[in-house]
Amino acid sequence: MKRAVSVLFPLFMLACPLPAWPDEQPFYTGYVEALNRVDVSAQIEGVVTEIHFEPGETVAEGALLFTFDKAEFSQRLRAARAVAQKAEAILEDAENEHDRNLILKERGNVSDTRYFKSKVALSVASAAATEANSRLEAAQIDMRRTEVHAPISGIISKPFVSRGSFAETGRKGVLATIVQLDPVRIAYEIPYPQRLLDLGVTDLSSIDSYADTVDLVVQLAPGWDHPELAEPTHLSADVSPETRSLTAWAIVANPTHTLRPGMQVSLRPLGPEATRPETIANE
């Protein structure tokens, strides 16, 4: 856990002077954002035969979500495998023929023309086998894509398709959305440097280094603190002309999914005298 810095405005690490703490700690209004929000999309076109989740369910990364009709893809796979096996057999025969002619050529018992033809036949057979194996690999990939798995862990939306419907690829192929809820990101505003100067802070040389020095307590409601501290990560490049503030972002663990995207929370810097969340203070 980061160590807080004893300064007037604890969001920043300041060189000097170090003013005393204000009587009241600053509070900031923040809004919870999803760290990751992923559209689950179809990578093949086909008929959805099974949906393996309920809306709002927590799904783990890799969990099976949708199954497509496998019949057509199974047939393509069998055909591609047969073509690949035939191409491998032809290649093996061409290799044997070329090896025999190479030995005979070294002994002077075969014409250059026959040897050259066997060499060309080997090259053609090798190219055909490579192409057939590539088609087989593509058929295997399509077969695997008949099962759609969760790319991340999180809360899944209702399915955007139903059993028996035909799913397309691309933008039309979105099947559901998964929102990651642990951890989450909180966006909040901090005062523009001039307002810091109004508070008596005179050294702003380390304005971007606050993320390395300060943790934040997340308050869901008066008297109700989130049990995990938020860690600031970045500052926006621009100052809002309306609020004269910078936007800051912080990451916070959310194992119980208490924090949800769109929720408004309050944040206070954790200074030397600041109250830590009860579960953390008892550790």
C-alpha contacts under 8 A as a table, 3 or more apart, distances in Angstrom:
res1	aa1	res2	aa2	distance
2	K	212	D	7.16
2	K	213	T	5.98
2	K	214	V	6.37
2	K	215	D	6.45
3	R	213	T	5.97
3	R	214	V	6.58
3	R	215	D	7.71
4	A	10	P	7.34
4	A	213	T	5.54
4	A	214	V	4.90
4	A	215	D	6.81
4	A	270	L	6.36
4	A	271	G	5.42
4	A	272	P	6.65
5	V	10	P	6.22
5	V	13	M	6.55
5	V	213	T	6.34
5	V	214	V	6.87
5	V	271	G	6.66
5	V	272	P	7.51
6	S	10	P	6.72
6	S	18	L	7.47
6	S	20	A	7.80
6	S	21	W	7.29
6	S	271	G	6.45
6	S	272	P	6.37
7	V	10	P	5.30
7	V	12	F	7.92
7	V	13	M	7.56
7	V	14	L	7.28
7	V	18	L	5.49
7	V	19	P	5.85
7	V	20	A	6.40
7	V	21	W	6.19
8	L	18	L	7.03
8	L	19	P	5.26
8	L	20	A	5.55
8	L	21	W	4.69
8	L	22	P	6.19
8	L	199	L	7.98
8	L	200	G	7.97
8	L	201	V	7.13
9	F	12	F	6.46
9	F	21	W	7.60
9	F	196	L	7.56
9	F	201	V	7.51
10	P	13	M	7.13
10	P	214	V	6.88
10	P	269	P	6.23
10	P	270	L	7.73
10	P	271	G	6.56
11	L	210	Y	5.48
11	L	211	A	7.77
11	L	213	T	7.88
11	L	214	V	6.08
11	L	269	P	6.55
12	F	206	S	6.79
12	F	207	I	5.76
12	F	208	D	7.67
12	F	209	S	6.77
12	F	210	Y	4.34
12	F	211	A	7.97
12	F	213	T	7.56
12	F	214	V	7.66
13	M	206	S	5.92
13	M	207	I	7.12
13	M	209	S	6.47
13	M	210	Y	5.49
13	M	213	T	6.69
14	L	17	P	7.63
14	L	18	L	7.21
14	L	203	D	6.00
14	L	204	L	6.59
14	L	205	S	7.13
14	L	206	S	6.13
14	L	207	I	7.94
15	A	18	L	7.43
15	A	203	D	6.49
15	A	205	S	7.61
15	A	206	S	7.71
16	C	202	T	7.82
16	C	203	D	6.40
17	P	201	V	7.95
17	P	202	T	7.51
17	P	203	D	7.54
19	P	200	G	7.69
19	P	201	V	7.54
21	W	25	Q	7.97
22	P	25	Q	6.42
25	Q	268	R	6.84
25	Q	269	P	7.44
25	Q	274	A	7.90
26	P	268	R	6.01
26	P	269	P	7.31
27	F	266	S	6.25
27	F	267	L	5.41
27	F	268	R	4.75
27	F	269	P	7.72
28	Y	188	Y	6.58
28	Y	189	E	6.69
28	Y	190	I	7.14
28	Y	266	S	5.46
28	Y	267	L	4.96
28	Y	268	R	6.40
29	T	188	Y	5.82
29	T	189	E	7.06
29	T	264	Q	7.03
29	T	265	V	5.95
29	T	266	S	4.70
29	T	267	L	6.31
30	G	186	I	5.98
30	G	187	A	5.31
30	G	188	Y	4.17
30	G	189	E	7.25
30	G	264	Q	5.77
30	G	265	V	5.19
30	G	266	S	5.80
30	G	267	L	6.75
31	Y	186	I	5.43
31	Y	187	A	5.36
31	Y	188	Y	6.52
31	Y	261	P	7.50
31	Y	262	G	5.93
31	Y	263	M	5.65
31	Y	264	Q	4.64
31	Y	265	V	6.10
32	V	184	V	6.91
32	V	185	R	5.90
32	V	186	I	4.49
32	V	187	A	6.54
32	V	259	L	6.92
32	V	260	R	6.33
32	V	261	P	4.75
32	V	262	G	5.32
32	V	263	M	5.34
32	V	264	Q	6.51
32	V	265	V	7.45
33	E	184	V	6.17
33	E	185	R	5.05
33	E	186	I	5.72
33	E	187	A	7.14
33	E	260	R	7.46
33	E	261	P	4.56
33	E	262	G	6.31
34	A	37	R	6.39
34	A	179	V	6.53
34	A	180	Q	6.20
34	A	181	L	6.38
34	A	184	V	5.34
34	A	185	R	6.09
34	A	260	R	7.72
34	A	261	P	5.55
35	L	180	Q	6.38
35	L	181	L	7.36
35	L	183	P	6.87
35	L	184	V	5.10
35	L	185	R	5.55
36	N	179	V	6.10
36	N	180	Q	5.30
37	R	177	T	7.02
37	R	178	I	5.79
37	R	179	V	4.50
37	R	180	Q	6.25
38	V	151	P	7.76
38	V	152	I	7.69
38	V	177	T	5.66
38	V	178	I	5.29
38	V	179	V	6.51
39	D	174	V	6.16
39	D	175	L	7.41
39	D	176	A	6.04
39	D	177	T	4.49
39	D	178	I	6.49
40	V	150	A	7.24
40	V	151	P	7.53
40	V	174	V	5.71
40	V	175	L	5.53
40	V	176	A	5.24
40	V	177	T	5.70
40	V	178	I	7.26
41	S	169	T	7.11
41	S	170	G	7.48
41	S	171	R	7.99
41	S	173	G	5.24
41	S	174	V	4.21
41	S	175	L	5.38
41	S	176	A	7.32
42	A	45	E	7.05
42	A	145	R	7.97
42	A	148	V	7.36
42	A	167	A	6.86
42	A	168	E	6.58
42	A	169	T	5.30
42	A	170	G	7.53
42	A	173	G	5.05
42	A	174	V	6.39
42	A	175	L	6.72
43	Q	145	R	6.45
43	Q	169	T	5.57
43	Q	170	G	7.73
43	Q	173	G	7.69
44	I	142	D	6.89
44	I	145	R	6.64
44	I	146	T	7.29
44	I	167	A	7.93
44	I	168	E	6.88
44	I	169	T	5.93
45	E	166	F	7.21
45	E	167	A	5.54
45	E	168	E	4.72
45	E	169	T	5.95
46	G	68	F	6.16
46	G	69	D	6.57
46	G	166	F	5.46
46	G	167	A	5.51
46	G	168	E	6.99
47	V	68	F	5.44
47	V	69	D	5.50
47	V	163	R	7.83
47	V	164	G	5.76
47	V	165	S	5.57
47	V	166	F	4.39
47	V	167	A	6.08
48	V	51	I	7.66
48	V	66	F	7.01
48	V	67	T	5.95
48	V	68	F	4.41
48	V	69	D	6.26
48	V	161	V	7.88
48	V	162	S	7.12
48	V	163	R	5.29
48	V	164	G	5.30
48	V	165	S	5.74
48	V	166	F	6.34
48	V	167	A	6.81
49	T	66	F	7.71
49	T	67	T	5.68
49	T	68	F	5.26
49	T	69	D	5.77
49	T	163	R	5.26
49	T	164	G	5.71
50	E	66	F	5.67
50	E	67	T	4.98
50	E	68	F	6.99
50	E	163	R	5.96
51	I	65	L	5.95
51	I	66	F	4.76
51	I	67	T	6.64
51	I	159	P	7.98
51	I	162	S	7.69
51	I	163	R	6.87
52	H	64	L	6.52
52	H	65	L	4.89
52	H	66	F	6.00
53	F	57	E	6.79
53	F	65	L	6.17
54	E	57	E	5.57
54	E	158	K	6.94
55	P	156	I	6.16
55	P	157	S	5.12
55	P	158	K	4.18
55	P	159	P	7.07
56	G	155	I	5.64
56	G	156	I	5.29
56	G	157	S	5.58
56	G	158	K	6.91
57	E	155	I	5.66
57	E	156	I	5.78
57	E	157	S	7.85
58	T	153	S	7.35
58	T	154	G	5.45
58	T	155	I	4.55
58	T	156	I	6.42
59	V	63	A	6.42
59	V	150	A	7.23
59	V	153	S	5.56
59	V	154	G	5.64
59	V	155	I	6.31
59	V	156	I	6.77
60	A	63	A	5.52
60	A	150	A	6.89
60	A	152	I	6.75
60	A	153	S	4.31
60	A	154	G	6.69
61	E	149	H	7.57
61	E	150	A	5.08
61	E	151	P	5.51
61	E	152	I	4.39
61	E	153	S	4.45
61	E	154	G	7.97
62	G	149	H	5.12
62	G	150	A	4.84
62	G	151	P	6.17
62	G	152	I	7.25
63	A	149	H	5.22
63	A	150	A	5.25
64	L	67	T	7.93
64	L	147	E	6.89
64	L	148	V	6.05
64	L	149	H	4.46
64	L	150	A	6.55
65	L	147	E	7.52
65	L	148	V	5.62
65	L	149	H	5.35
65	L	150	A	6.51
66	F	146	T	7.98
66	F	147	E	5.81
66	F	148	V	5.04
66	F	149	H	7.16
67	T	146	T	5.70
67	T	147	E	4.60
67	T	148	V	6.37
68	F	146	T	4.73
68	F	147	E	6.32
69	D	72	E	7.47
69	D	146	T	6.95
70	K	73	F	5.34
70	K	74	S	5.79
70	K	143	M	7.10
70	K	146	T	6.36
71	A	74	S	5.14
71	A	75	Q	6.31
72	E	75	Q	5.21
72	E	76	R	6.34
73	F	76	R	5.01
73	F	77	L	6.10
73	F	139	A	7.16
73	F	142	D	6.84
73	F	143	M	5.62
74	S	77	L	5.03
74	S	78	R	6.28
74	S	143	M	6.73
75	Q	78	R	5.17
75	Q	79	A	6.25
76	R	79	A	5.14
76	R	80	A	6.07
76	R	139	A	6.40
77	L	80	A	5.10
77	L	81	R	6.03
77	L	136	L	6.65
77	L	139	A	5.11
77	L	140	Q	6.33
77	L	143	M	7.40
78	R	81	R	5.11
78	R	82	A	6.21
79	A	82	A	5.17
79	A	83	V	6.32
80	A	83	V	5.16
80	A	84	A	6.13
80	A	132	A	7.04
80	A	133	N	7.98
80	A	135	R	6.26
80	A	136	L	4.86
80	A	139	A	6.88
81	R	84	A	5.06
81	R	85	Q	6.14
81	R	133	N	7.98
81	R	136	L	5.73
82	A	85	Q	5.13
82	A	86	K	6.23
83	V	86	K	5.13
83	V	87	A	6.13
83	V	132	A	6.21
84	A	87	A	5.04
84	A	88	E	6.11
84	A	129	A	6.37
84	A	132	A	4.73
84	A	133	N	5.48
84	A	136	L	6.76
85	Q	88	E	5.09
85	Q	89	A	6.24
86	K	89	A	5.12
86	K	90	I	6.30
87	A	90	I	5.12
87	A	91	L	6.09
87	A	125	A	6.95
87	A	128	A	6.25
87	A	129	A	4.77
87	A	132	A	6.73
88	E	91	L	4.98
88	E	92	E	6.09
88	E	129	A	5.66
89	A	92	E	5.09
89	A	93	D	6.29
90	I	93	D	5.14
90	I	94	A	6.16
90	I	125	A	6.29
91	L	94	A	5.01
91	L	95	E	6.08
91	L	122	L	6.62
91	L	125	A	4.82
91	L	126	S	5.82
91	L	129	A	6.80
92	E	95	E	5.10
92	E	96	N	6.29
93	D	96	N	5.17
93	D	97	E	6.16
94	A	97	E	5.07
94	A	98	H	6.03
94	A	118	S	6.97
94	A	121	A	6.27
94	A	122	L	4.97
94	A	125	A	6.80
95	E	98	H	5.11
95	E	99	D	6.10
95	E	122	L	5.98
96	N	99	D	5.10
96	N	100	R	6.21
97	E	100	R	5.20
97	E	101	N	6.25
97	E	118	S	6.53
98	H	101	N	5.13
98	H	102	L	6.04
98	H	115	Y	7.13
98	H	118	S	5.13
98	H	119	K	6.00
98	H	122	L	6.89
99	D	102	L	5.04
99	D	103	I	6.37
100	R	103	I	5.30
100	R	104	L	6.28
101	N	104	L	4.95
101	N	105	K	5.86
101	N	110	V	6.70
101	N	114	R	7.58
101	N	115	Y	5.58
101	N	118	S	7.32
102	L	105	K	5.01
102	L	106	E	6.24
102	L	115	Y	6.86
103	I	106	E	5.21
103	I	107	R	6.44
104	L	107	R	5.00
104	L	108	G	6.00
104	L	109	N	4.92
104	L	110	V	5.45
105	K	108	G	4.80
105	K	109	N	5.75
105	K	110	V	5.16
105	K	111	S	7.12
105	K	112	D	7.49
105	K	115	Y	7.14
106	E	109	N	7.70
107	R	110	V	7.98
108	G	111	S	7.73
110	V	114	R	6.77
110	V	115	Y	6.97
111	S	114	R	5.39
111	S	115	Y	6.39
112	D	115	Y	5.09
112	D	116	F	5.98
113	T	116	F	5.09
113	T	117	K	6.16
114	R	117	K	5.13
114	R	118	S	6.33
115	Y	118	S	5.21
115	Y	119	K	6.28
116	F	119	K	5.03
116	F	120	V	6.25
117	K	120	V	5.13
117	K	121	A	6.07
118	S	121	A	4.96
118	S	122	L	6.12
119	K	122	L	5.13
119	K	123	S	6.42
120	V	123	S	5.11
120	V	124	V	6.24
121	A	124	V	5.14
121	A	125	A	6.06
122	L	125	A	5.12
122	L	126	S	6.01
123	S	126	S	5.10
123	S	127	A	6.24
124	V	127	A	5.21
124	V	128	A	6.18
125	A	128	A	5.06
125	A	129	A	6.09
126	S	129	A	5.14
126	S	130	T	6.21
127	A	130	T	5.10
127	A	131	E	6.24
128	A	131	E	5.15
128	A	132	A	6.09
129	A	132	A	5.04
129	A	133	N	6.04
130	T	133	N	5.20
130	T	134	S	6.15
131	E	134	S	5.06
131	E	135	R	6.29
132	A	135	R	5.12
132	A	136	L	6.17
133	N	136	L	4.86
133	N	137	E	6.11
134	S	137	E	5.05
134	S	138	A	6.23
135	R	138	A	5.04
135	R	139	A	6.20
136	L	139	A	5.06
136	L	140	Q	6.19
137	E	140	Q	5.00
137	E	141	I	6.19
138	A	141	I	5.05
138	A	142	D	6.23
139	A	142	D	5.10
139	A	143	M	6.12
140	Q	143	M	4.99
140	Q	144	R	6.29
141	I	144	R	5.13
141	I	145	R	6.26
142	D	145	R	4.94
142	D	146	T	6.69
143	M	146	T	5.47
143	M	147	E	7.98
144	R	147	E	5.99
145	R	148	V	6.18
150	A	153	S	6.99
152	I	178	I	7.34
152	I	180	Q	7.22
153	S	178	I	7.50
153	S	179	V	7.86
153	S	180	Q	6.10
154	G	178	I	5.74
154	G	179	V	5.18
154	G	180	Q	4.23
154	G	181	L	5.91
154	G	182	D	7.71
155	I	178	I	5.47
155	I	179	V	5.27
155	I	180	Q	6.51
155	I	181	L	7.26
156	I	176	A	6.93
156	I	177	T	5.72
156	I	178	I	4.33
156	I	179	V	6.44
157	S	176	A	5.80
157	S	177	T	5.35
157	S	178	I	6.34
158	K	176	A	6.42
158	K	177	T	7.93
159	P	162	S	7.02
159	P	175	L	5.81
159	P	176	A	4.94
160	F	174	V	7.14
160	F	175	L	5.06
160	F	176	A	5.67
161	V	165	S	6.41
161	V	167	A	7.44
161	V	175	L	6.09
162	S	165	S	5.63
167	A	172	K	7.81
167	A	173	G	5.84
168	E	172	K	5.85
168	E	173	G	4.58
169	T	172	K	6.06
169	T	173	G	4.27
169	T	174	V	7.73
170	G	173	G	5.22
170	G	174	V	7.53
171	R	174	V	6.20
174	V	177	T	7.85
180	Q	183	P	7.29
180	Q	184	V	7.43
181	L	184	V	5.57
181	L	254	N	6.50
181	L	255	P	7.78
181	L	257	H	5.91
181	L	259	L	7.57
181	L	260	R	6.99
182	D	252	V	7.93
182	D	253	A	5.70
182	D	254	N	4.66
182	D	255	P	5.61
182	D	257	H	6.84
183	P	251	I	6.68
183	P	252	V	5.56
183	P	253	A	4.38
183	P	254	N	5.17
183	P	255	P	7.36
184	V	251	I	5.87
184	V	252	V	5.70
184	V	253	A	6.59
184	V	254	N	6.60
184	V	259	L	7.59
184	V	261	P	7.98
185	R	249	W	6.60
185	R	250	A	5.61
185	R	251	I	4.59
185	R	252	V	6.39
186	I	249	W	5.53
186	I	250	A	5.23
186	I	251	I	6.38
186	I	252	V	7.68
187	A	247	T	6.69
187	A	248	A	5.75
187	A	249	W	4.60
187	A	250	A	6.69
188	Y	247	T	5.64
188	Y	248	A	5.39
188	Y	249	W	6.40
189	E	245	S	5.80
189	E	246	L	5.51
189	E	247	T	4.49
189	E	248	A	5.86
190	I	245	S	5.43
190	I	246	L	5.42
190	I	247	T	6.40
190	I	248	A	6.86
191	P	194	Q	7.91
191	P	195	R	5.90
191	P	196	L	6.68
191	P	244	R	6.72
191	P	245	S	4.61
191	P	246	L	6.44
192	Y	195	R	5.55
192	Y	196	L	6.82
192	Y	239	V	7.05
192	Y	244	R	5.33
192	Y	245	S	4.51
192	Y	246	L	6.14
193	P	196	L	4.92
193	P	197	L	6.38
193	P	204	L	7.43
194	Q	197	L	5.02
194	Q	198	D	6.37
195	R	198	D	4.90
195	R	199	L	6.53
196	L	199	L	5.08
196	L	200	G	6.67
196	L	201	V	5.57
196	L	202	T	7.88
197	L	200	G	5.05
197	L	201	V	4.81
197	L	202	T	5.74
198	D	201	V	7.27
201	V	204	L	7.54
203	D	206	S	7.85
204	L	207	I	5.44
206	S	209	S	5.34
206	S	210	Y	7.22
207	I	210	Y	6.30
208	D	211	A	7.21
208	D	234	H	7.92
208	D	235	L	7.22
209	S	212	D	5.73
209	S	213	T	7.24
210	Y	213	T	5.30
210	Y	214	V	6.11
210	Y	232	P	7.74
211	A	214	V	5.96
211	A	215	D	7.88
211	A	231	E	6.98
211	A	232	P	4.80
211	A	233	T	5.48
211	A	234	H	7.02
212	D	232	P	7.85
214	V	231	E	7.20
214	V	232	P	7.29
214	V	269	P	6.72
214	V	270	L	6.73
214	V	271	G	7.90
215	D	229	L	6.22
215	D	230	A	5.78
215	D	231	E	5.10
215	D	232	P	6.80
215	D	269	P	6.11
215	D	270	L	5.61
216	L	229	L	5.59
216	L	230	A	4.94
216	L	231	E	6.41
216	L	232	P	7.60
216	L	267	L	6.10
216	L	268	R	5.52
216	L	269	P	4.55
216	L	270	L	5.39
217	V	225	D	6.98
217	V	226	H	7.21
217	V	228	E	7.59
217	V	229	L	5.30
217	V	230	A	6.38
217	V	267	L	5.58
217	V	268	R	5.34
217	V	269	P	6.31
217	V	270	L	6.28
217	V	276	R	6.90
217	V	277	P	7.02
218	V	225	D	5.77
218	V	226	H	5.38
218	V	228	E	7.71
218	V	229	L	6.71
218	V	230	A	6.82
218	V	265	V	6.67
218	V	266	S	5.90
218	V	267	L	4.83
218	V	268	R	6.92
219	Q	222	P	6.94
219	Q	223	G	7.56
219	Q	224	W	5.85
219	Q	225	D	4.33
219	Q	226	H	5.94
219	Q	265	V	5.80
219	Q	266	S	4.97
219	Q	267	L	6.04
219	Q	268	R	7.97
220	L	224	W	5.68
220	L	225	D	5.87
220	L	226	H	6.52
220	L	264	Q	7.65
220	L	265	V	5.13
220	L	266	S	6.60
221	A	224	W	5.12
221	A	225	D	7.24
221	A	265	V	7.32
221	A	266	S	7.78
222	P	225	D	7.96
225	D	277	P	5.72
225	D	278	E	7.90
226	H	229	L	7.43
226	H	277	P	6.70
227	P	277	P	5.42
227	P	278	E	6.97
227	P	279	T	5.70
227	P	280	I	6.51
228	E	252	V	6.59
228	E	253	A	6.09
228	E	254	N	7.45
228	E	277	P	7.32
228	E	280	I	7.31
229	L	252	V	6.20
229	L	253	A	7.62
229	L	277	P	7.88
230	A	250	A	5.78
230	A	251	I	5.39
230	A	252	V	4.32
230	A	253	A	7.43
231	E	250	A	5.10
231	E	251	I	5.29
231	E	252	V	6.35
232	P	248	A	7.26
232	P	249	W	5.75
232	P	250	A	3.83
232	P	251	I	6.34
233	T	248	A	7.59
233	T	249	W	5.75
233	T	250	A	5.27
233	T	251	I	6.96
234	H	248	A	5.84
234	H	249	W	5.57
234	H	250	A	7.36
235	L	246	L	6.75
235	L	247	T	5.90
235	L	248	A	4.48
235	L	249	W	6.58
236	S	239	V	7.52
236	S	246	L	5.97
236	S	247	T	5.18
236	S	248	A	6.15
237	A	246	L	7.74
238	D	246	L	6.57
239	V	244	R	5.85
239	V	245	S	5.35
239	V	246	L	4.87
239	V	247	T	7.55
240	S	243	T	5.50
240	S	244	R	5.06
240	S	245	S	5.43
240	S	246	L	6.43
241	P	244	R	5.21
241	P	245	S	7.74
254	N	257	H	5.26
254	N	258	T	6.60
254	N	259	L	6.52
255	P	258	T	7.88
257	H	260	R	6.73
259	L	263	M	6.90
260	R	263	M	5.75
269	P	274	A	7.60
270	L	273	E	7.82
270	L	274	A	5.21
270	L	275	T	7.19
270	L	276	R	7.06
271	G	274	A	4.86
276	R	280	I	6.49
276	R	281	A	5.79
277	P	280	I	5.39
277	P	281	A	6.18
278	E	281	A	5.09
278	E	282	N	6.33
279	T	282	N	5.47
279	T	283	E	6.76
280	I	283	E	5.33
